[in-house]
Amino acid sequence: MEEPALLLGAASGLTTSATGSQGQETPSLSPALPSGGIPGALALTTVPQGYKNPSPLEISELLTRIVSLVDQTTLLACQVVCKEWRRTLEFLIWRDLKLVQLGNRFKQPMTDNCIRQHAPLVQRLSICVDPRYYQPSSGNLDNNLCLRTTDFPKLTSLEIGIQLGLLYWSSQTEEMVYLTYKLFRLMLDSSSLLSGGGQGFPMLQVLKIADLQFKFLPREWMTLWETLWSRLQVLSLTGHWWGYYQVFPEEENMDDIDDDRPWQRYEELCNKDEMQKLARRHGPSWTMRDLTLISYSRDMNRGVYEIQSWMVGQCPDLVRLKWSVDWYLEAEQRPMELIRDLVMEGSQLNPPQFQELETLDLPRQFYGEEFVDLIDAMPRLTMLKMEDVKEFEENPWILLKATAPRHLNTLRILDVRCSGVGSHTLIDMLCSLPNLEVFQGDTITDLHLREDPRPWACRGALRRLELDFKITTQRRVLSQSLIVSRLAEMEQLEDLRVSCSPLRLDLSKPKGMLERLKTLKHLKTLSLESRNENFNCDWGQVELAWVRENWPKLKYVDWIEYKDEVKEEDKFPRTPPVEEQKSERYYTSRNK
């Protein structure tokens, strides 16, 4: 807390100097603060002679920096310093509100009355709920989950999820089913989304619901044309068990359900005929730009595929699509074929649909020749992710190069971290995509590197590389040298994450392989994963001096051991902060 305390003290001096005379000690405007409040640096501040009074903009910029460093309890106490602080901090504190539930209450420094008082300032709301509190027998549902539109009139982003520590525990329990059902009902009843003349959450543009069980989706959920779907820009639904609740087989008499558990009453999802009627009546009217649909269930039914494909079809202006489902063996079409048909049919309309798609993320799919037709119908595609692909034949990649060569120049980001893509295919991709900036692949063998000496076409553009190298021949030293030579050609690399088995790359000698990577002047992140504990890479003071001289931008280093002579403060952080890893800028290139 030393740095935040210094910043708070400095900010107090800047603020109070606006009304004090130069060169005099001006007491803080802060009254008695609660225990554990503002550090003592704010009690009294000396303003240096000749200091120019700060503008409100300068104060705001400094306080914005403080907000990123200080916990929320301290920030709440800081509001009492002066009027400038209160106006600025009030907005910064309440703009992004995160509520974490613990039992029957939310864990936060402010009271419920305080939340309701400042709710009109909230623009982004994140709720992490405790599923253990929502039991069917108790009927409990915290008022904070009601999400009344009168409470958050300026809400633009809403995220609802489960506490990570309770996610595995709750994934198969009826409490989760009950919570999901009640939550959706609250969002649909007259006191929430449908209130205010059908204009609930009038400014909501981002809705993300994660790790809930979509066993019950009320029928109205699919028909919120005017109240929600027509306004959303981003929708993300990830969860378990999309579809019907497993305790209700089709032949069971629904009249025998226990009346004490009304939440268990069967709520049939919209069938395909109903969805087609809605589509004909309204047309593809969703303005959504970013759609994510993820299911973790292996008991998917055909109706769920139809519902999800219908949702995709209602978003003709999509820029980013992530659709992850398990292959349903009895379906007439595989998921990839459904997507292909949707996109190709839309491209034939006037005006054409799905022409804005830039990012396509289709994990856990079977890739066949329909993949080529799909890609060919997306003229602006720049990012393609195929993580955990179940099957990827070489033929579609060859067809893509032959039938849609324009994509070889437009693709900027490619993620093929899956065992379904062979080593020789990965090398061919690197040799064929000249403008590729981010490449994440599975395994390349030294044998295929030696057999294909072509230069990698992306060597002048690549900024992030993630690969596993596997040495399969007895010429291990030569194989390592070949791998290092390839890496040294990527002079624009900023993020390098590689592993090598059974031997790791030996980058522990400045005059050895490390010297050959001197060309990587822009390197910021380095990770050399080792799968063999007998081959460690140790850096001492000599190696650190070389690294800081030749890689001046390096900030993070992982899978590197340090010799005893290296002090703790001289070591590099292992990984970037979580916030930086989650950001889109961290994944994509710096120019995107």
VENVEN-V876839 format. One record per residue. SS is DSSP state (H for helix, E for strand, - for the rest). Layout:
# VENVEN-V876839
((SS) (SS))
This chain:
# VENVEN-V876839
((-) (H) (H) (H) (H) (H) (H) (H) (H) (H) (H) (H) (H) (H) (H) (H) (-) (-) (-) (-) (-) (-) (-) (-) (E) (E) (E) (-) (-) (-) (-) (-) (-) (-) (-) (-) (-) (-) (-) (H) (H) (H) (-) (E) (E) (E) (-) (-) (-) (-) (-) (-) (-) (-) (-) (H) (H) (H) (H) (H) (H) (H) (H) (H) (H) (H) (H) (-) (-) (-) (-) (H) (H) (H) (H) (H) (H) (H) (-) (-) (-) (-) (H) (H) (H) (H) (H) (H) (H) (H) (H) (H) (H) (H) (H) (E) (E) (E) (E) (E) (E) (E) (-) (-) (E) (E) (E) (-) (-) (-) (-) (H) (H) (H) (H) (H) (H) (H) (H) (H) (H) (-) (-) (E) (E) (E) (E) (E) (E) (-) (H) (H) (H) (-) (-) (-) (-) (-) (-) (-) (-) (-) (H) (H) (H) (-) (-) (-) (-) (-) (-) (-) (-) (-) (-) (-) (E) (E) (E) (E) (E) (E) (-) (H) (H) (H) (H) (H) (H) (H) (-) (-) (-) (H) (H) (H) (H) (H) (H) (H) (H) (H) (H) (H) (H) (H) (H) (H) (-) (-) (-) (-) (-) (-) (H) (H) (H) (H) (-) (-) (-) (-) (-) (-) (-) (E) (E) (E) (E) (E) (E) (E) (E) (-) (-) (-) (-) (-) (H) (H) (H) (H) (H) (-) (H) (H) (H) (H) (H) (-) (-) (-) (-) (E) (E) (E) (E) (E) (E) (E) (-) (-) (-) (-) (-) (-) (-) (-) (-) (-) (-) (-) (-) (H) (H) (H) (-) (-) (-) (-) (-) (H) (H) (H) (-) (-) (-) (-) (-) (-) (-) (H) (H) (H) (H) (H) (H) (H) (H) (H) (H) (H) (-) (-) (-) (-) (-) (-) (-) (E) (E) (E) (E) (E) (E) (-) (-) (-) (-) (-) (-) (H) (H) (H) (H) (H) (H) (H) (H) (H) (H) (H) (H) (-) (-) (-) (-) (-) (-) (E) (E) (E) (E) (E) (-) (-) (-) (-) (-) (-) (-) (-) (-) (-) (H) (H) (H) (H) (H) (H) (H) (H) (H) (H) (H) (H) (H) (-) (-) (-) (-) (-) (-) (-) (-) (-) (-) (-) (E) (E) (E) (-) (-) (-) (-) (E) (E) (-) (-) (H) (H) (H) (H) (H) (H) (H) (-) (-) (-) (-) (-) (-) (E) (E) (E) (-) (-) (-) (-) (-) (E) (E) (-) (H) (H) (H) (H) (H) (H) (H) (H) (H) (H) (-) (-) (-) (H) (H) (H) (H) (-) (-) (E) (E) (E) (E) (-) (-) (-) (-) (-) (-) (H) (H) (H) (H) (H) (H) (H) (H) (H) (H) (-) (-) (-) (-) (-) (E) (E) (E) (E) (E) (E) (E) (E) (H) (H) (H) (H) (H) (H) (-) (-) (-) (-) (-) (-) (-) (-) (-) (-) (-) (-) (E) (E) (E) (E) (E) (E) (E) (-) (-) (-) (-) (-) (H) (H) (H) (H) (H) (H) (H) (H) (H) (H) (H) (H) (H) (-) (-) (-) (-) (-) (-) (E) (E) (E) (E) (E) (E) (E) (-) (-) (-) (-) (-) (-) (-) (-) (-) (-) (-) (H) (H) (H) (H) (-) (-) (-) (-) (-) (-) (-) (-) (E) (E) (E) (E) (E) (-) (-) (-) (-) (-) (-) (-) (-) (E) (E) (-) (H) (H) (H) (H) (H) (H) (H) (H) (H) (H) (-) (-) (-) (-) (-) (E) (E) (E) (-) (-) (E) (E) (-) (-) (-) (-) (-) (H) (H) (H) (-) (-) (E) (-) (-) (-) (-) (H) (H) (H) (H) (H) (-) (H) (H) (H) (H) (-) (-) (-) (-) (-))
